[in-house]
Amino acid sequence: MEKQYKRYLITSALPYANGPLHIGHLAGVYVPADIYVRYLRLRGRDVLFIGGSDEHGVPITIKAREAGISPQDVVDKYHALIKESFEGLGISFDVYSRTTSAIHHKTASDFFRKLYDDGLFIERETEQYYDPEAQQFLADRYIIGACPKCGNPDAYGDQCEKCGSTLSPNELIEPRSAISGSKPEMRMTKHWYLPLDQYEPWLREWILEQHKEWKANVYGQCKSWLDGGLQPRAVSRDLDWGVPVPIEGVEAKVLYVWFDAPIGYISNTIEIRPDDWALWWKDQETKLVHFIGKDNIVFHCIVFPTMLKAHGDYILPDNVPANEFLNLEGNKISTSRNWAVWLHEYLKELSGKEDVLRYVLCANAPETKDNDFSWKDFQTRNNSELVAILGNFVHRAIVLTHKYFEGKVPALAPPDSPLGEMDKEVLAELPLLKTRIEEALEHYRFREALKECMNIARLGNKYLADTEPWKLAKTDMGRVGSILNISLQICAQLAIAFDPFLPFTTAKLRSILNTELQPWDALGQPNLLAAGHLINQAELLFDKMEDDVIQAQLAKLEATRQQNVAEGVTATPPAFEPQKAECSYDDFVKMDIRTAIVLEAERVPKTDKLLKLTINTGIDVRTIVSGIAEYYSPEQMIGKEICILANLAPRAIRGITSQGMILMAKQPDGNMRFITPQEPLGPGCVIN
């Protein structure tokens, strides 16, 4: 059973204050973090949600140099824009601060000084590029030269923006300083290093043995780093922008941003809770969870925990549910190429549709693999799910209540019209749906939780369609009252279940229902609205998304694409898997590939990915266990025509004998789709 903590400290990665937010940031970090926090609050738990801008580091100074302004001007501009954008999307931070604050500088300095005074750093002198004309050492991004891979004359010391290759400064051909244009030279410089290698045994035990429940992508990346052997990492850099290294006599050196930034979680907590901040960071009854993208896994799972362990009295993260990356229209999101959907622009151009974006980014979240955002999918999900399922059910229930009962919640099951089996089944399903939503949220499976929330609306739609109260109104108003009472109770359930996901929509729904936000424990209860309670007039929760709205967004992206082509900058498509080893014709003809029809489908208990399918192959009825639960629900599978490898040797999976394998296509973004006949063929047709 999940341990009940006294308090929950939730952090989200600090975005760089050198540009606006885009949908990749939101899908990877901030939407799932906000869903989790809102859920915890509904459960009545003591929660702090910590956010803030990362305002140090080379990207800030580069942005300032390009714009001809100071680094402070840059971070002031983007911190305000980012904070306003978060607020516009309903990201409910308890504090959103910044790493240029006085509190942060003091906290980071004190943290460094504690480790320094304890003798935990290694001091080293190394050779680094130096600009003799500008009289300063050069960070990787301040070194420019020809890319050894594609010949681009303006590649950076860490990456070529044209071909996407990762580089090191020593690889550049004819390197030059981005500051003065002069040829850099190598000079000795002194820095302090965190000896990660000394903490490797402890990290192996703590991660690989004690946290096997972490997501596979997180656990796997940590294991890869540990198996490769850890090395000391510098905690200081030769810059004049950042938290100064707090050692007497040391000048023009600052704390390296990866060391400085995560301390921002602590300093921002101190800012909002100055009197009891230590309870949140040093009491073992606090659960610490970091929400990040996969590019930050090593810092939050290996580096920052080592810093906390070295300091000696801080708690460690209980979980780090990192997501993968979100692509855009089949290409990687790129800020340098302007290939992105920017949040501040979305909030202006699609005002009132904040929850549509939250819904789509959660429904398509890159939880286990890179995923793709497309405007057509955005339109389809809005129209086919939010409008046609959720909005449609609520609207029908409210309109019918006003039509037949003057907007008052009718009584349930009057003596002359007792509840039928269908009514009892629907009411019994609600607590089961609550349990499934809760289970998914507690284990950071937000896509699954959202599907189960929508299943409540699906349940309501099916109930209304099956009972047809508009027909019964002529003969049995008692029965109509029971149907609409149950339908309104489902609406009240939706106002709770969807609140972590769609806060603007649930506020509107509560206004229609004339009720307050109820706690999570009320979910699944049958009598959330009392008989006689007056509800307000119906309003549409969602509007249909018209083609011209979507076309305008696609046109923006097309203009960006054409500009990139004109400038010789190409998009970076997701990589396709390489061709497998050659096989013979004899190998191929051994495979019996044929069509089949899915008769039954159910989830395999205590698994996230497995479905048990009963299929008709034309030659028999058999069972196949398939890892497709994250792509398709059991309801979507029933009646589907699929292709299978029929003569695969049977295999026991979770105690179930699986006889065959389903043919699936893996897209570049990691999504899996069925290989199906273009026309219905029926079961048993052999594919040659």
PATILUM-976016 format. One record per residue (C-alpha): x, y, z; residue in one letter. Coordinates in steps of 0.5 Angstrom, whole numbers, padded with zeros to 4 digits, always signed. Each point is the difference from the previous one (the first is absolute). Layout:
XYZa/...
//
This chain:
+0000+0000+0000m/+0002+0007-0002e/+0004+0003+0006k/-0004+0006+0003q/+0005+0006+0001y/-0002+0006+0004k/+0002+0005-0006r/+0002+0000-0007y/+0005+0004-0003l/-0001+0000-0008i/+0005+0004-0004t/+0000+0001-0008s/+0007+0001-0004a/+0002+0008+0000l/-0001+0002-0007p/+0005+0004-0003y/-0002+0008+0000a/+0003+0001-0007n/-0006-0001-0004g/-0008-0002+0001p/-0003-0006+0001l/-0002-0005-0005h/-0004-0007+0000i/+0006-0004+0001g/+0001+0003+0006h/-0007-0001+0002l/-0001-0007-0002a/+0006-0002+0003g/+0000+0003+0007v/-0005+0005+0002y/-0007-0003-0002v/+0001-0006+0004p/+0003+0003+0006a/-0006+0005+0000d/-0005-0006-0001i/+0004-0004+0006y/+0000+0006+0005v/-0007+0002-0001r/-0002-0008+0001y/+0004+0000+0006l/-0004+0007+0003r/-0006-0003-0002l/+0002-0006+0005r/+0001+0005+0005g/+0007-0001+0000r/+0005+0005+0003d/+0004+0002-0007v/+0005+0005-0002l/+0001+0001-0008f/+0006+0003-0001i/+0002+0004-0007g/+0005+0005-0002g/+0004+0003-0006s/+0007-0002-0001d/+0004+0006-0001e/+0007-0001+0000h/+0004-0004-0005g/+0003+0001-0007v/-0006+0000-0004p/-0002+0006+0004i/+0006+0004-0002t/+0000-0002-0007i/-0007+0003-0001k/+0002+0006+0004a/+0006+0001-0005r/-0004-0001-0006e/-0005+0005+0002a/+0005+0005+0002g/-0003+0000+0007i/+0002-0002+0007s/-0001-0007+0003p/-0005+0003+0005q/-0004+0003-0005d/-0001-0007-0004v/-0002-0004+0006v/-0005+0006+0003d/-0003+0000-0007k/-0001-0008+0000y/-0001-0001+0007h/-0007+0004-0001a/-0002-0003-0006l/+0001-0007+0003i/-0003+0002+0006k/-0006+0003-0003e/-0001-0006-0005s/+0000-0005+0005f/-0005+0004+0004e/-0004+0000-0007g/+0000-0007+0000l/-0002-0001+0007g/+0006-0003+0002i/-0001+0000+0008s/+0007+0002+0003f/+0000+0002+0007d/+0006+0004-0002v/+0003+0002-0006y/+0007+0003+0001s/+0007+0001-0003r/+0007-0002+0001t/+0002+0008+0000t/-0003+0001+0006s/+0004+0002+0006a/-0003-0006+0004i/+0002-0005-0005h/+0007+0003-0001h/+0001-0001+0008k/-0003-0007+0000t/+0005-0002-0006a/+0006+0003+0003s/-0001-0003+0007d/-0001-0007-0003f/+0006+0001-0004f/+0004+0002+0006r/-0003-0005+0004k/+0003-0006-0005l/+0007+0004-0001y/+0001+0001+0008d/-0001-0007+0001d/+0005-0002-0005g/-0005-0003-0005l/+0003+0003-0006f/+0006-0002-0005i/+0004+0006-0002e/+0003-0001-0007r/+0003+0005-0005e/-0002-0002-0008t/+0002+0003-0007e/-0006+0004-0003q/-0001+0005-0006y/+0001+0007+0002y/-0001+0006-0004d/+0006+0005+0001p/-0003+0006-0003e/-0006-0001+0004a/+0004-0002+0006q/-0005-0006+0002q/-0001-0007+0000f/-0005-0003-0005l/-0006-0004+0001a/-0001-0005-0005d/-0006+0004-0003r/+0005+0006-0001y/+0005-0004-0004i/-0002+0000-0008i/+0003-0004-0006g/-0001-0005-0005a/-0004-0006+0001c/+0004-0006-0001p/-0007-0004-0002k/-0003+0005-0005c/+0005+0006-0001g/-0005+0005+0003n/+0005+0006+0001p/-0004+0002+0006d/-0001-0006+0004a/+0001+0001+0008y/+0005-0004+0005g/-0006-0004+0002d/-0004-0001-0006q/-0001+0001-0007c/-0007+0004-0001e/+0000-0002-0008k/+0001-0008+0001c/-0002-0001+0007g/+0007-0003+0002s/+0002+0000+0007t/+0007+0003+0000l/+0006+0002+0005s/+0004+0006-0001p/+0006-0004-0002n/-0003-0003-0006e/-0002+0007-0004l/+0004+0001-0006i/+0004+0007+0001e/-0004+0002+0006p/-0001+0008+0002r/-0003+0004+0006s/-0007+0002-0001a/+0002+0006+0004i/+0006+0003-0003s/+0000-0005-0007g/+0008-0001+0002s/+0003-0007+0000k/-0001-0002+0008p/+0006-0004+0003e/+0001-0005+0006m/+0001+0003+0007r/+0000-0004+0007m/-0006+0002+0004t/-0001-0003+0007k/-0007-0003+0002h/-0004-0004+0005w/-0003-0007-0001y/-0005-0004+0003l/+0003-0007+0001p/-0006-0004-0003l/+0004-0006+0000d/+0001+0000+0007q/-0007-0001+0001y/-0001-0005-0006e/-0001-0006+0005p/-0005+0004+0004w/-0004+0002-0006l/+0000-0007-0003r/-0004-0002+0007e/-0004+0006+0000w/-0003-0001-0007i/+0001-0007-0003l/-0002-0003+0007e/-0004+0005+0003q/-0004+0003-0006h/-0002-0006-0005k/-0007+0003+0000e/+0003+0006-0004w/-0002+0001-0007k/+0004-0004-0005a/+0003+0006-0003n/+0002+0003+0006v/+0003-0007+0003y/+0003-0002-0006g/+0004+0007-0002q/+0002+0000+0008c/+0003-0007-0001k/+0003+0002-0007s/+0004+0005+0004w/+0002-0004+0006l/+0002-0006-0005d/+0004+0005-0004g/+0004+0002+0007g/-0001+0007+0003l/+0005+0006-0001q/+0001+0006+0005p/-0004+0006-0003r/+0002+0007+0000a/-0004+0005+0004v/+0003+0006-0002s/+0001+0004-0006r/+0004+0006-0003d/-0006+0005-0001l/-0002+0007+0003d/-0008-0002+0000w/-0002-0005+0006g/+0001-0001+0007v/+0007+0002+0002p/+0004-0006+0002v/+0000+0002+0008p/+0008-0001+0001i/+0004+0006+0002e/+0005+0002-0005g/-0004-0003-0006v/-0003+0004-0005e/-0003+0000-0007a/-0003-0007+0002k/-0007-0002+0001v/-0004-0007+0002l/-0001-0004-0006y/-0007+0001-0002v/-0002-0008+0001w/+0003+0001+0008f/-0004+0007+0001d/-0006-0002-0003a/-0003-0006+0004p/+0002+0004+0006i/-0006+0005-0003g/-0005-0005+0003y/+0003+0001+0007i/+0000+0007-0001s/-0007+0001-0002n/-0002-0004+0005t/+0003+0004+0005i/-0003+0006-0003e/-0007-0002+0001i/+0001-0004+0006r/+0006+0004+0004p/-0002-0003+0007d/-0001-0007-0002d/+0003-0001-0006w/+0005-0005+0003a/-0006-0005+0002l/-0001+0000-0008w/+0007-0002-0001w/+0003-0004+0006k/-0006-0004+0003d/-0001-0007-0003q/-0007+0001+0001e/+0000+0004-0007t/-0001-0003-0006k/+0005+0004-0006l/-0002-0001-0007v/+0004+0003-0006h/-0004+0001-0006f/+0005+0001-0006i/+0001-0002-0007g/+0005-0006-0002k/+0006+0005-0002d/+0000+0002+0008n/+0000-0007+0002i/+0007-0001+0002v/+0000+0007+0004f/-0006-0002+0004h/+0001-0007+0001c/+0008+0000+0001i/+0003+0007+0001v/-0005+0003+0004f/-0001-0006+0005p/+0007+0000+0000t/+0001+0007+0002m/-0006-0001+0006l/+0003-0006+0002k/+0007+0003+0001a/-0003+0006+0004h/-0003-0005+0004g/-0006+0002+0003d/-0005+0000-0006y/-0005-0005-0002i/+0000-0003-0007l/-0005+0000-0006p/-0005-0006+0001d/-0001+0000-0007n/+0002+0004-0007v/-0006-0002-0005p/+0004+0003-0006a/-0003+0000-0007n/+0003-0001-0007e/-0001+0006-0005f/-0006+0003-0004l/+0001+0001-0007n/-0004+0004-0005l/-0003-0002-0006e/+0005-0005-0001g/+0007+0004+0001n/+0003+0001+0007k/-0002+0007+0003i/+0006+0005-0001s/+0000+0007+0004t/+0006+0002-0005s/-0004-0002-0006r/-0007+0003+0003n/-0003-0007-0001w/-0004+0000+0006a/-0007+0002+0002v/+0001+0006+0005w/-0004+0000+0006l/-0001+0008+0001h/-0002+0000-0008e/-0005-0006+0001y/-0003+0003+0006l/-0001+0007-0004k/-0003-0004-0006e/-0004-0005+0003l/-0002+0004+0006s/-0005-0005+0004g/+0003-0006-0002k/+0005-0001+0005e/-0003-0007+0002d/+0000-0002-0007v/+0007+0000+0000l/+0001-0003+0007r/-0005-0006-0002y/+0004-0001-0007v/+0007+0001+0003l/-0002-0005+0006c/-0004-0005-0005a/+0006+0000-0004n/+0006+0001+0005a/+0007-0003-0002p/+0000-0005+0007e/+0003-0006-0003t/+0003+0003-0007k/+0000+0006-0004d/-0006+0002-0003n/-0003+0004-0005d/-0005+0006+0000f/-0004+0002-0006s/-0005+0005-0001w/-0004-0005-0003k/+0000-0004+0006d/-0001+0006+0004f/-0007+0001-0004q/-0002-0007+0000t/+0001-0001+0008r/-0004+0007+0001n/-0006-0002-0005n/+0000-0007+0001s/+0001-0001+0008e/+0000+0007+0004l/-0007+0002-0004v/-0003-0006-0002a/+0001-0004+0006i/+0001+0004+0006l/-0003+0006-0002g/-0006-0003-0004n/-0002-0004+0007f/+0000+0005+0004v/-0004+0005-0004h/-0005-0006-0001r/-0001-0001+0007a/+0000+0007+0002i/-0005+0002-0006v/-0005-0006+0002l/+0000+0002+0007t/-0002+0007-0002h/-0005-0003-0005k/-0004-0005+0005y/+0002+0003+0007f/+0001+0007+0000e/+0007+0000+0001g/-0001-0004+0007k/+0004-0007+0001v/-0006-0005+0000p/-0001-0005+0005a/+0004-0007-0001l/-0005-0006+0000a/-0006+0002+0002p/-0005-0006+0003p/-0003+0000-0006d/+0006-0001-0004s/+0006-0004+0003p/+0007+0000-0003l/+0001-0005-0005g/+0006-0005-0001e/+0003+0005-0005m/-0001+0006+0005d/+0004-0004+0005k/+0005-0002-0005e/+0002+0007-0002v/+0000+0002+0008l/+0004-0006+0001a/+0005+0002-0005e/+0002+0007+0003l/+0004-0002+0006p/+0004-0005-0005l/+0001+0005-0005l/+0003+0004+0006k/+0004-0005+0002t/+0003-0001-0006r/+0002+0008-0001i/+0003+0000+0007e/+0004-0006-0002e/+0003+0003-0006a/+0001+0007+0003l/+0004-0003+0006e/+0004-0003-0005h/+0001+0006-0004y/-0004-0003-0006r/-0003+0006-0002f/-0002-0002-0007r/-0004-0006+0003e/-0003+0004+0005a/-0003+0005-0005l/-0003-0006-0004k/-0003-0003+0006e/-0003+0007+0002c/-0003+0000-0007m/-0003-0007+0001n/-0004+0004+0005i/-0003+0004-0005a/-0001-0006-0005r/-0003-0003+0005l/-0005+0005+0001g/-0001+0001-0008n/-0002-0007+0000k/-0005+0000+0006y/-0004+0005-0003l/+0000-0003-0007a/-0002-0007+0003d/-0005+0003+0004t/-0003+0005-0005e/-0004+0005+0006p/-0003+0004-0006w/-0004-0006-0002k/-0002-0002+0007l/-0002+0008+0002a/-0007-0002-0003k/-0001-0006+0004t/+0004+0000+0007d/+0003+0006+0002m/+0002-0003+0007g/+0005-0004-0005r/+0002+0006-0003v/+0002+0003+0006g/+0004-0006+0002s/+0004+0000-0006i/+0001+0008+0000l/+0002-0001+0008n/+0005-0005-0002i/+0003+0004-0006s/+0001+0006+0004l/+0003-0004+0005q/+0005-0002-0005i/+0001+0007-0002c/+0002+0002+0007a/+0005-0006+0000q/+0003+0003-0007l/+0001+0007+0004a/+0004-0004+0005i/+0004-0005-0005a/+0002+0005-0005f/+0002+0006+0005d/+0007-0002+0000p/+0000+0000-0008f/-0005+0005-0002l/+0000+0005+0006p/-0003+0006-0005f/-0006-0005-0002t/-0001-0003+0007t/-0001+0007+0002a/-0005+0001-0005k/-0004-0006+0001l/+0000+0001+0008r/-0003+0007-0002s/-0005-0004-0004i/-0002-0005+0005l/+0000+0006+0005n/+0005-0004+0005t/+0007+0001+0003e/+0006-0004-0001l/-0001-0007+0004q/+0006-0004+0002p/+0003-0006-0003w/-0003-0005+0005d/-0007+0003-0003a/+0001-0003-0007l/-0004-0007+0000g/-0005+0002+0005q/-0007+0000-0003p/-0003+0006+0003n/+0004+0006-0001l/-0006+0004-0002l/-0006+0000+0004a/-0007-0001-0003a/-0003+0007-0001g/+0007+0003-0001h/-0001+0006-0005l/+0005+0000-0006i/+0001+0005-0005n/-0001+0001-0007q/+0004-0005-0005a/+0006+0003-0003e/+0005-0003-0005l/+0006-0002+0003l/+0004-0001-0006f/-0001+0003-0007d/+0001-0004-0007k/+0007+0002-0003m/-0001+0002-0007e/+0005-0001-0005d/+0002+0007-0001d/+0003+0001+0007v/+0004-0007-0001i/+0002+0003-0007q/+0003+0006+0003a/+0004-0003+0004q/+0003-0005-0005l/+0001+0006-0005a/+0004+0003+0006k/+0005-0006+0000l/+0000+0000-0007e/+0003+0007-0001a/+0005-0002+0006t/+0002-0006-0005r/+0001+0004-0006q/+0004+0005+0004q/+0004-0006+0002n/+0001-0002-0007v/+0002+0006-0002a/+0005+0001+0005e/+0003-0007-0001g/-0002-0003+0007v/-0004-0006-0001t/-0005-0004+0005a/+0003-0006+0004t/-0005-0005-0001p/-0001-0006+0005p/+0005-0006-0002a/-0003-0006-0003f/+0003-0007+0003e/+0005-0003-0004p/-0001-0006-0005q/+0000-0006+0004k/+0005-0006-0003a/-0001-0003-0006e/-0005-0007+0000c/-0001-0005-0006s/-0007-0001-0003y/+0000-0007+0003d/+0000+0004+0007d/-0006+0004-0003f/-0004-0005-0002v/+0000-0004+0007k/-0004+0006+0003m/-0008-0001+0000d/-0002+0007-0001i/-0008+0001+0000r/-0006+0004+0002t/-0004+0000+0006a/-0005+0003+0004i/+0000+0002+0007v/-0006-0003+0004l/+0002+0002+0007e/+0005+0005+0003a/+0002+0001+0008e/+0006+0003+0003r/+0005-0005+0004v/-0001+0001+0007p/+0006+0004+0003k/+0003+0002-0006t/+0000+0007-0004d/+0002-0003-0007k/-0004-0007-0001l/-0006-0001-0003l/-0003-0007+0000k/-0004-0001-0007l/-0004-0006-0002t/+0000+0000-0008i/-0003-0004-0005n/+0005-0002-0005t/-0005-0004-0005g/+0003-0006+0002i/-0001+0000+0007d/-0001+0005+0006v/+0006+0001+0004r/+0003+0005+0005t/+0006+0005-0001i/+0003+0004+0005v/+0003+0007-0003s/+0003+0006+0003g/-0005+0005-0003i/-0003+0003+0006a/+0003+0006+0000e/-0002+0001-0008y/-0007-0003+0000y/-0006-0001+0006s/-0003-0007+0000p/-0007+0004-0003e/+0004+0002-0006q/+0003-0007-0001m/-0007-0004+0000i/-0002-0001-0008g/+0006+0002-0003k/+0003-0003-0005e/+0008-0002+0001i/+0005-0003-0003c/+0004-0006+0004i/+0006-0004-0001l/-0004-0007+0001a/+0005-0005+0001n/+0005+0003+0005l/+0001-0005+0006a/-0004+0001+0006p/+0003+0004+0006r/-0003+0001+0007a/+0000+0007+0002i/-0003+0002+0007r/-0003-0007+0000g/-0004+0001-0006i/+0002-0005-0006t/+0001+0005-0006s/-0001-0003-0007q/+0003+0005-0005g/+0002+0007-0001m/-0003+0006-0003i/+0003+0004-0006l/+0001+0007+0002m/+0004+0006-0003a/+0004+0004+0004k/+0000+0007-0002q/+0006+0005+0000p/-0003+0003+0006d/+0000-0007+0004g/-0008+0000-0001n/-0002-0007-0002m/-0006-0001-0005r/-0003-0007-0003f/+0001-0003-0007i/-0007-0001-0002t/-0003-0001-0007p/-0002+0006-0004q/-0007-0004-0001e/-0003-0005+0005p/+0002-0007-0002l/-0003-0004+0006g/+0004-0005+0004p/+0005-0005-0002g/+0002+0003-0007c/+0008-0001-0001v/+0004+0005-0001i/+0006-0002-0005n/
//
